[in-house]
């Protein structure tokens, strides 16, 4: 079991505000979390260095840039050795249309989320990425008809809670 980093109340406030809007200037963030700008900057740098903040990004609306089809894909491999699982993950890592990949249990070996323009685009990627791999036994795809919720925030529990 890994040891979780100790996060105090200031760290938690910083993380909550940054999850809502990471474009805040350090000065604005410091004001919102009731800390001095230098203290806030040190804390954010530490949170980044420790990997608590993985990255800061802009979230683009897929439909507004032409990628309106979300595919949720179950992948089952023929051989489930650690090496084969790692090989599948490595093969999918460079596929731009794949936005998420999870190794899961029980059921299929992986759940993959893909964002594409339309069905022909899905078919082309699925053929290139899944059906061309000898170790992929089964591909089962669900297409999203409506996204009821999407959030990038993670619930942050106080240290020791």
N, CA, C and O of each residue as an XYZ file, in Angstrom:
644
protein
N       0.843     -1.186      0.000
C       0.000      0.000      0.000
C       0.884      1.243      0.000
O       1.816      1.353      0.796
N       0.583      2.178     -0.900
C       1.394      3.387     -0.979
C       0.959      4.387      0.091
O      -0.200      4.437      0.502
N       1.926      5.167      0.515
C       1.660      6.187      1.524
C       1.158      7.442      0.819
O       1.800      7.952     -0.098
N       0.016      7.926      1.255
C      -0.536      9.142      0.660
C       0.177     10.367      1.206
O       0.546     10.397      2.380
N       0.375     11.370      0.373
C       1.007     12.592      0.865
C       0.081     13.299      1.862
O      -1.142     13.184      1.794
N       0.691     14.016      2.765
C      -0.079     14.776      3.741
C      -0.498     16.090      3.091
O       0.335     16.874      2.636
N      -1.803     16.306      3.061
C      -2.350     17.536      2.495
C      -3.055     18.295      3.604
O      -3.960     17.767      4.251
N      -2.639     19.536      3.822
C      -3.312     20.326      4.849
C      -4.468     21.112      4.220
O      -4.742     20.991      3.026
N      -5.123     21.902      5.033
C      -6.306     22.634      4.582
C      -5.979     23.584      3.428
O      -6.789     23.731      2.513
N      -4.827     24.222      3.451
C      -4.445     25.125      2.360
C      -4.259     24.339      1.064
O      -4.720     24.765      0.005
N      -3.584     23.192      1.147
C      -3.422     22.355     -0.043
C      -4.785     21.980     -0.624
O      -4.989     22.043     -1.836
N      -5.701     21.595      0.237
C      -7.038     21.186     -0.220
C      -7.772     22.343     -0.892
O      -8.424     22.155     -1.918
N      -7.666     23.535     -0.317
C      -8.315     24.700     -0.930
C      -7.704     25.011     -2.297
O      -8.417     25.319     -3.252
N      -6.383     24.928     -2.376
C      -5.700     25.173     -3.652
C      -6.177     24.169     -4.693
O      -6.500     24.551     -5.818
N      -6.225     22.901     -4.334
C      -6.641     21.866     -5.280
C      -8.092     22.044     -5.724
O      -8.409     21.869     -6.900
N      -8.957     22.386     -4.800
C     -10.366     22.602     -5.159
C     -10.503     23.743     -6.159
O     -11.226     23.616     -7.147
N      -9.819     24.854     -5.915
C      -9.921     26.000     -6.828
C      -9.264     25.705     -8.170
O      -9.777     26.109     -9.214
N      -8.141     25.010     -8.151
C      -7.459     24.707     -9.414
C      -8.247     23.704    -10.249
O      -8.206     23.754    -11.478
N      -8.964     22.793     -9.594
C      -9.800     21.858    -10.354
C     -10.962     22.578    -11.021
O     -11.418     22.171    -12.090
N     -11.436     23.635    -10.400
C     -12.541     24.407    -10.988
C     -12.036     25.321    -12.103
O     -12.727     25.515    -13.103
N     -10.823     25.891    -11.939
C     -10.302     26.826    -12.937
C      -8.786     26.921    -12.788
O      -8.285     27.677    -11.956
N      -8.069     26.161    -13.586
C      -6.603     26.178    -13.471
C      -5.976     27.361    -14.195
O      -4.754     27.513    -14.192
N      -6.803     28.202    -14.816
C      -6.251     29.361    -15.509
C      -6.078     30.570    -14.585
O      -5.614     31.624    -15.020
N      -6.450     30.417    -13.321
C      -6.288     31.524    -12.373
C      -4.817     31.921    -12.276
O      -3.935     31.063    -12.272
N      -4.564     33.203    -12.199
C      -3.192     33.634    -11.945
C      -2.836     33.245    -10.511
O      -3.723     33.000     -9.693
N      -1.569     33.190    -10.214
C      -1.149     32.866     -8.853
C      -1.722     33.870     -7.864
O      -2.143     33.500     -6.768
N      -1.739     35.136     -8.252
C      -2.276     36.182     -7.375
C      -3.757     35.937     -7.087
O      -4.188     36.037     -5.938
N      -4.539     35.617     -8.122
C      -5.970     35.359     -7.930
C      -6.206     34.107     -7.097
O      -7.084     34.082     -6.235
N      -5.419     33.070     -7.360
C      -5.540     31.837     -6.582
C      -5.208     32.097     -5.121
O      -5.927     31.649     -4.227
N      -4.125     32.815     -4.879
C      -3.734     33.138     -3.502
C      -4.842     33.890     -2.787
O      -5.129     33.616     -1.622
N      -5.460     34.828     -3.468
C      -6.559     35.585     -2.878
C      -7.741     34.677     -2.534
O      -8.335     34.811     -1.465
N      -8.079     33.765     -3.425
C      -9.217     32.864     -3.205
C      -8.974     31.876     -2.064
O      -9.911     31.500     -1.360
N      -7.714     31.453     -1.878
C      -7.422     30.468     -0.825
C      -6.919     31.128      0.459
O      -6.576     30.442      1.422
N      -6.876     32.465      0.467
C      -6.473     33.243      1.644
C      -5.039     32.920      2.075
O      -4.772     32.550      3.218
N      -4.130     33.078      1.104
C      -2.705     32.862      1.374
C      -1.920     33.936      0.626
O      -2.443     34.588     -0.277
N      -0.673     34.109      1.012
C       0.167     35.054      0.273
C       0.533     34.427     -1.071
O       0.542     33.206     -1.223
N       0.832     35.289     -2.035
C       1.191     34.799     -3.365
C       2.434     33.901     -3.339
O       2.427     32.853     -3.985
N       3.508     34.274     -2.612
C       4.677     33.387     -2.573
C       4.358     32.020     -1.949
O       4.827     30.990     -2.433
N       3.559     32.019     -0.875
C       3.185     30.755     -0.237
C       2.379     29.898     -1.203
O       2.616     28.696     -1.327
N       1.437     30.516     -1.879
C       0.592     29.803     -2.831
C       1.445     29.214     -3.954
O       1.254     28.056     -4.326
N       2.359     29.973     -4.487
C       3.225     29.501     -5.566
C       4.077     28.324     -5.110
O       4.221     27.344     -5.839
N       4.641     28.414     -3.910
C       5.433     27.290     -3.368
C       4.584     26.036     -3.250
O       5.025     24.943     -3.608
N       3.362     26.196     -2.745
C       2.468     25.053     -2.569
C       2.109     24.412     -3.908
O       2.142     23.189     -4.047
N       1.769     25.238     -4.883
C       1.403     24.697     -6.201
C       2.598     23.967     -6.799
O       2.442     22.872     -7.340
N       3.778     24.551     -6.714
C       4.981     23.886     -7.248
C       5.229     22.546     -6.559
O       5.623     21.579     -7.211
N       5.001     22.482     -5.236
C       5.173     21.216     -4.503
C       4.136     20.193     -4.949
O       4.460     19.019     -5.125
N       2.887     20.632     -5.135
C       1.823     19.724     -5.572
C       2.119     19.159     -6.965
O       1.804     18.005     -7.254
N       2.723     19.978     -7.816
C       3.123     19.510     -9.144
C       4.296     18.545     -9.018
O       4.276     17.465     -9.610
N       5.316     18.924     -8.253
C       6.518     18.096     -8.096
C       6.183     16.720     -7.522
O       6.783     15.721     -7.917
N       5.226     16.666     -6.590
C       4.846     15.391     -5.968
C       3.869     14.597     -6.830
O       3.484     13.487     -6.463
N       3.462     15.153     -7.975
C       2.570     14.436     -8.873
C       1.104     14.477     -8.466
O       0.279     13.778     -9.053
N       0.774     15.285     -7.470
C      -0.623     15.418     -7.057
C      -1.386     16.165     -8.142
O      -2.507     15.790     -8.489
N      -0.781     17.218     -8.676
C      -1.300     17.874     -9.877
C      -0.544     17.249    -11.037
O       0.655     17.474    -11.203
N      -1.256     16.458    -11.844
C      -0.608     15.765    -12.960
C      -0.318     16.707    -14.119
O       0.778     16.694    -14.680
N      -1.306     17.523    -14.474
C      -1.122     18.499    -15.546
C      -2.259     19.495    -15.516
O      -3.292     19.260    -14.889
N      -2.061     20.613    -16.200
C      -3.077     21.651    -16.308
C      -3.415     21.793    -17.780
O      -2.533     22.006    -18.612
N      -4.720     21.671    -18.103
C      -5.138     21.617    -19.492
C      -6.382     22.468    -19.731
O      -7.040     22.913    -18.791
N      -6.686     22.682    -20.995
C      -7.975     23.252    -21.397
C      -8.844     22.081    -21.838
O      -8.377     21.217    -22.580
N     -10.076     22.034    -21.404
C     -10.984     20.954    -21.778
C     -11.801     21.434    -22.968
O     -12.579     22.383    -22.869
N     -11.608     20.761    -24.086
C     -12.253     21.136    -25.344
C     -13.540     20.330    -25.507
O     -13.561     19.130    -25.234
N     -14.587     20.971    -25.940
C     -15.858     20.300    -26.211
C     -15.726     19.476    -27.493
O     -15.582     20.044    -28.575
N     -15.774     18.140    -27.385
C     -15.553     17.304    -28.584
C     -16.498     17.632    -29.737
O     -16.063     17.706    -30.885
N     -17.778     17.827    -29.450
C     -18.745     18.105    -30.502
C     -18.480     19.393    -31.243
O     -18.815     19.510    -32.421
N     -17.883     20.364    -30.572
C     -17.636     21.662    -31.203
C     -16.399     21.659    -32.092
O     -16.138     22.626    -32.807
N     -15.637     20.566    -32.043
C     -14.486     20.438    -32.942
C     -14.660     19.233    -33.877
O     -13.704     18.758    -34.492
N     -15.907     18.754    -33.966
C     -16.227     17.727    -34.952
C     -16.115     16.290    -34.483
O     -16.291     15.377    -35.290
N     -15.830     16.052    -33.213
C     -15.720     14.681    -32.710
C     -16.904     14.358    -31.810
O     -16.774     14.306    -30.587
N     -18.052     14.145    -32.428
C     -19.282     14.008    -31.653
C     -19.655     12.582    -31.290
O     -20.662     12.375    -30.613
N     -18.879     11.590    -31.714
C     -19.205     10.202    -31.401
C     -18.263      9.675    -30.320
O     -17.047      9.616    -30.503
N     -18.857      9.293    -29.190
C     -18.089      8.696    -28.102
C     -18.342      7.206    -28.112
O     -19.488      6.760    -28.058
N     -17.271      6.438    -28.179
C     -17.364      4.980    -28.148
C     -16.769      4.476    -26.843
O     -15.660      4.855    -26.466
N     -17.516      3.619    -26.157
C     -17.050      2.965    -24.934
C     -16.842      1.508    -25.323
O     -17.794      0.816    -25.684
N     -15.617      1.048    -25.251
C     -15.240     -0.222    -25.863
C     -14.707     -1.195    -24.820
O     -13.834     -0.855    -24.021
N     -15.245     -2.408    -24.839
C     -14.728     -3.495    -24.006
C     -13.764     -4.310    -24.862
O     -14.100     -4.700    -25.980
N     -12.588     -4.564    -24.345
C     -11.579     -5.355    -25.053
C     -11.224     -6.564    -24.196
O     -10.903     -6.429    -23.015
N     -11.286     -7.745    -24.803
C     -10.846     -8.971    -24.138
C      -9.690     -9.541    -24.950
O      -9.780     -9.680    -26.170
N      -8.612     -9.867    -24.259
C      -7.446    -10.437    -24.921
C      -7.494    -11.965    -24.865
O      -8.139    -12.540    -23.988
N      -6.814    -12.612    -25.799
C      -6.694    -14.070    -25.779
C      -5.775    -14.509    -24.648
O      -6.080    -15.445    -23.909
N      -4.662    -13.827    -24.527
C      -3.659    -14.163    -23.513
C      -3.537    -12.976    -22.570
O      -3.290    -11.851    -23.003
N      -3.714    -13.239    -21.252
C      -3.727    -12.157    -20.271
C      -2.495    -12.139    -19.365
O      -2.610    -11.837    -18.177
N      -1.340    -12.453    -19.901
C      -0.129    -12.344    -19.097
C       0.181    -10.866    -18.879
O      -0.310    -10.005    -19.610
N       0.985    -10.586    -17.887
C       1.366     -9.196    -17.616
C       2.016     -8.567    -18.847
O       1.774     -7.399    -19.154
N       2.834     -9.337    -19.545
C       3.515     -8.821    -20.724
C       2.523     -8.476    -21.833
O       2.664     -7.449    -22.497
N       1.518     -9.336    -22.035
C       0.522     -9.084    -23.077
C      -0.367     -7.883    -22.726
O      -0.737     -7.093    -23.594
N      -0.698     -7.765    -21.437
C      -1.501     -6.609    -21.004
C      -0.706     -5.325    -21.217
O      -1.232     -4.340    -21.735
N       0.557     -5.343    -20.815
C       1.422     -4.170    -21.014
C       1.575     -3.835    -22.499
O       1.586     -2.664    -22.880
N       1.692     -4.866    -23.329
C       1.843     -4.652    -24.772
C       0.593     -3.993    -25.357
O       0.696     -3.103    -26.201
N      -0.591     -4.434    -24.906
C      -1.820     -3.814    -25.399
C      -1.866     -2.343    -24.981
O      -2.163     -1.472    -25.798
N      -1.571     -2.070    -23.709
C      -1.567     -0.684    -23.232
C      -0.593      0.170    -24.038
O      -0.908      1.305    -24.395
N       0.578     -0.369    -24.320
C       1.572      0.380    -25.099
C       1.059      0.649    -26.513
O       1.303      1.718    -27.072
N       0.349     -0.321    -27.087
C      -0.145     -0.145    -28.451
C      -1.231      0.925    -28.527
O      -1.402      1.567    -29.564
N      -1.947      1.113    -27.453
C      -3.072      2.057    -27.454
C      -2.626      3.462    -27.020
O      -3.321      4.444    -27.278
N      -1.479      3.548    -26.369
C      -1.008      4.817    -25.811
C      -0.840      5.904    -26.871
O      -1.060      7.079    -26.578
N      -0.462      5.543    -28.074
C      -0.225      6.535    -29.113
C      -1.408      6.811    -30.018
O      -1.276      7.543    -30.999
N      -2.571      6.236    -29.707
C      -3.756      6.425    -30.550
C      -4.478      7.693    -30.098
O      -5.064      7.721    -29.016
N      -4.439      8.726    -30.911
C      -4.978     10.037    -30.517
C      -6.469      9.983    -30.202
O      -6.934     10.705    -29.320
N      -7.217      9.153    -30.895
C      -8.665      9.087    -30.688
C      -9.035      8.452    -29.349
O     -10.136      8.668    -28.841
N      -8.130      7.682    -28.785
C      -8.379      7.046    -27.482
C      -8.073      8.065    -26.394
O      -6.940      8.527    -26.258
N      -9.104      8.410    -25.618
C      -8.928      9.403    -24.566
C      -8.708      8.776    -23.202
O      -8.148      9.411    -22.308
N      -9.147      7.526    -23.034
C      -8.978      6.837    -21.752
C      -8.838      5.344    -22.007
O      -9.423      4.806    -22.947
N      -8.058      4.685    -21.165
C      -7.906      3.230    -21.236
C      -7.743      2.721    -19.811
O      -6.861      3.167    -19.076
N      -8.603      1.783    -19.430
C      -8.583      1.226    -18.078
C      -8.420     -0.284    -18.147
O      -9.100     -0.948    -18.929
N      -7.530     -0.824    -17.338
C      -7.457     -2.267    -17.140
C      -8.476     -2.574    -16.056
O      -8.419     -1.988    -14.974
N      -9.420     -3.493    -16.327
C     -10.528     -3.728    -15.409
C     -10.656     -5.202    -15.032
O     -10.077     -6.088    -15.662
N     -11.433     -5.422    -13.987
C     -11.734     -6.773    -13.537
C     -13.000     -6.720    -12.708
O     -13.154     -5.747    -11.970
N     -13.897     -7.645    -12.755
C     -13.943     -8.783    -13.683
C     -14.521     -8.348    -15.018
O     -14.785     -7.166    -15.238
N     -14.717     -9.318    -15.912
C     -15.283     -9.032    -17.226
C     -14.202     -8.890    -18.261
O     -13.272     -9.695    -18.306
N     -14.311     -7.861    -19.108
C     -13.284     -7.680    -20.147
C     -11.961     -7.287    -19.489
O     -11.905     -6.982    -18.297
N     -10.920     -7.304    -20.282
C      -9.604     -6.930    -19.758
C      -9.413     -5.419    -19.721
O      -8.734     -4.891    -18.840
N     -10.020     -4.725    -20.689
C      -9.860     -3.275    -20.786
C     -11.182     -2.608    -21.137
O     -12.027     -3.189    -21.818
N     -11.343     -1.388    -20.665
C     -12.396     -0.478    -21.132
C     -11.651      0.704    -21.752
O     -10.784      1.312    -21.124
N     -12.005      1.011    -22.983
C     -11.356      2.078    -23.730
C     -12.427      3.101    -24.121
O     -13.512      2.735    -24.572
N     -12.113      4.368    -23.944
C     -13.006      5.441    -24.367
C     -12.362      6.120    -25.574
O     -11.197      6.518    -25.543
N     -13.151      6.238    -26.628
C     -12.643      6.816    -27.868
C     -13.578      7.939    -28.315
O     -14.799      7.816    -28.218
N     -13.002      9.019    -28.800
C     -13.766     10.154    -29.307
C     -13.432     10.300    -30.789
O     -12.281     10.542    -31.152
N     -14.462     10.148    -31.654
C     -14.242     10.233    -33.100
C     -15.328     11.068    -33.766
O     -16.333     11.418    -33.146
N     -15.110     11.377    -35.025
C     -16.044     12.209    -35.790
C     -17.365     11.486    -36.053
O     -18.436     12.046    -35.822
N     -17.291     10.239    -36.538
C     -18.500      9.526    -36.953
C     -18.217      8.030    -37.026
O     -17.127      7.583    -36.669
N     -19.207      7.247    -37.494
C     -19.047      5.795    -37.572
C     -17.928      5.364    -38.516
O     -17.162      4.470    -38.155
N     -17.793      5.947    -39.698
C     -16.660      5.547    -40.541
C     -15.309      5.791    -39.848
O     -14.385      4.989    -39.984
N     -15.204      6.877    -39.123
C     -13.956      7.151    -38.395
C     -13.747      6.102    -37.301
O     -12.631      5.618    -37.108
N     -14.820      5.753    -36.587
C     -14.714      4.701    -35.568
C     -14.249      3.401    -36.210
O     -13.325      2.753    -35.719
N     -14.895      3.024    -37.308
C     -14.558      1.771    -37.973
C     -13.079      1.743    -38.383
O     -12.398      0.736    -38.188
N     -12.594      2.837    -38.944
C     -11.194      2.900    -39.375
C     -10.239      2.729    -38.197
O      -9.264      1.982    -38.285
N     -10.519      3.423    -37.096
C      -9.642      3.309    -35.923
C      -9.749      1.919    -35.315
O      -8.732      1.316    -34.973
N     -10.972      1.397    -35.173
C     -11.158      0.067    -34.589
C     -10.419     -0.986    -35.399
O      -9.788     -1.880    -34.835
N     -10.498     -0.881    -36.711
C      -9.796     -1.848    -37.562
C      -8.283     -1.722    -37.393
O      -7.580     -2.722    -37.248
N      -7.796     -0.504    -37.411
C      -6.357     -0.270    -37.292
C      -5.814     -0.677    -35.927
O      -4.713     -1.220    -35.826
N      -6.598     -0.410    -34.868
C      -6.078     -0.581    -33.513
C      -6.434     -1.935    -32.894
O      -5.606     -2.539    -32.212
N      -7.651     -2.412    -33.124
C      -8.090     -3.625    -32.430
C      -8.040     -4.880    -33.290
O      -7.416     -5.870    -32.908
N      -8.686     -4.847    -34.439
C      -8.800     -6.078    -35.220
C      -7.484     -6.495    -35.864
O      -7.329     -7.650    -36.260
N      -6.558     -5.591    -35.970
C      -5.262     -5.950    -36.549
C      -4.334     -6.611    -35.529
O      -3.273     -7.115    -35.900
N      -4.713     -6.615    -34.265
C      -3.873     -7.227    -33.231
C      -4.270     -8.688    -33.019
O      -5.434     -8.991    -32.759
N      -3.309     -9.574    -33.131
C      -3.578    -11.010    -33.019
C      -4.079    -11.396    -31.629
O      -4.812    -12.376    -31.501
N      -3.706    -10.661    -30.594
C      -4.078    -11.048    -29.228
C      -5.441    -10.518    -28.786
O      -5.881    -10.834    -27.680
N      -6.113     -9.734    -29.601
C      -7.442     -9.231    -29.243
C      -8.476    -10.290    -29.626
O      -8.660    -10.596    -30.804
N      -9.147    -10.843    -28.611
C     -10.150    -11.881    -28.843
C     -11.519    -11.291    -29.136
O     -12.217    -11.748    -30.041
N     -11.910    -10.255    -28.358
C     -13.260     -9.736    -28.485
C     -13.260     -8.218    -28.325
O     -12.570     -7.669    -27.466
N     -14.046     -7.554    -29.166
C     -14.253     -6.108    -29.087
C     -15.758     -5.889    -29.038
O     -16.488     -6.313    -29.934
N     -16.207     -5.232    -27.999
C     -17.634     -4.928    -27.853
C     -17.741     -3.428    -27.606
O     -17.161     -2.904    -26.655
N     -18.490     -2.741    -28.471
C     -18.532     -1.287    -28.415
C     -19.941     -0.784    -28.121
O     -20.930     -1.283    -28.658
N     -19.997      0.214    -27.258
C     -21.235      0.917    -26.934
C     -21.042      2.352    -27.393
O     -19.966      2.923    -27.212
N     -22.080      2.942    -27.989
C     -21.985      4.314    -28.459
C     -22.855      5.203    -27.589
O     -24.028      4.910    -27.359
N     -22.276      6.282    -27.111
C     -23.000      7.209    -26.252
C     -24.047      7.968    -27.056
O     -23.763      8.557    -28.099
N     -25.270      7.933    -26.531
C     -26.359      8.682    -27.161
C     -26.522     10.047    -26.508
O     -27.031     10.984    -27.123
N     -26.082     10.151    -25.245
C     -26.216     11.394    -24.492
C     -25.250     11.338    -23.310
O     -25.172     10.328    -22.610
N     -24.533     12.407    -23.097
C     -23.639     12.488    -21.940
C     -24.359     13.246    -20.838
O     -24.554     14.457    -20.932
N     -24.754     12.525    -19.790
C     -25.500     13.130    -18.688
C     -24.589     13.846    -17.706
O     -25.009     14.806    -17.061
N     -23.346     13.392    -17.585
C     -22.408     14.037    -16.666
C     -20.992     13.820    -17.167
O     -20.635     12.740    -17.639
N     -20.213     14.848    -17.056
C     -18.780     14.767    -17.331
C     -18.094     15.747    -16.407
O     -18.429     16.931    -16.401
N     -17.163     15.284    -15.645
C     -16.421     16.159    -14.744
C     -15.000     15.649    -14.643
O     -14.772     14.439    -14.627
N     -14.061     16.543    -14.577
C     -12.664     16.152    -14.445
C     -12.192     16.219    -13.000
O     -11.068     15.825    -12.689
N     -13.040     16.712    -12.133
C     -12.647     16.841    -10.730
C     -12.583     15.480    -10.059
O     -13.292     14.546    -10.434
N     -11.728     15.389     -9.068
C     -11.672     14.215     -8.219
C     -11.982     14.652     -6.796
O     -11.584     15.738     -6.376
N     -12.681     13.819     -6.065
C     -12.998     14.135     -4.675
C     -11.704     14.043     -3.881
O     -10.969     13.061     -3.987
N     -11.435     15.052     -3.099
C     -10.203     15.088     -2.305
C     -10.567     14.962     -0.842
O     -11.262     15.808     -0.281
N     -10.086     13.891     -0.234
C     -10.326     13.682      1.186
C      -9.168     14.277      1.977
O      -8.012     14.185      1.565
N      -9.485     14.888      3.115
C      -8.398     15.394      3.962
C      -7.478     14.242      4.370
O      -7.932     13.109      4.533
N      -6.195     14.529      4.533
C      -5.241     13.492      4.954
C      -5.703     12.858      6.240
O      -6.138     13.531      7.174
N      -5.599     11.535      6.264
C      -5.983     10.797      7.462
C      -7.460     10.511      7.563
O      -7.905      9.895      8.531
N      -8.241     10.951      6.567
C      -9.704     10.725      6.629
C     -10.060      9.406      5.999
O     -11.235      9.041      5.954
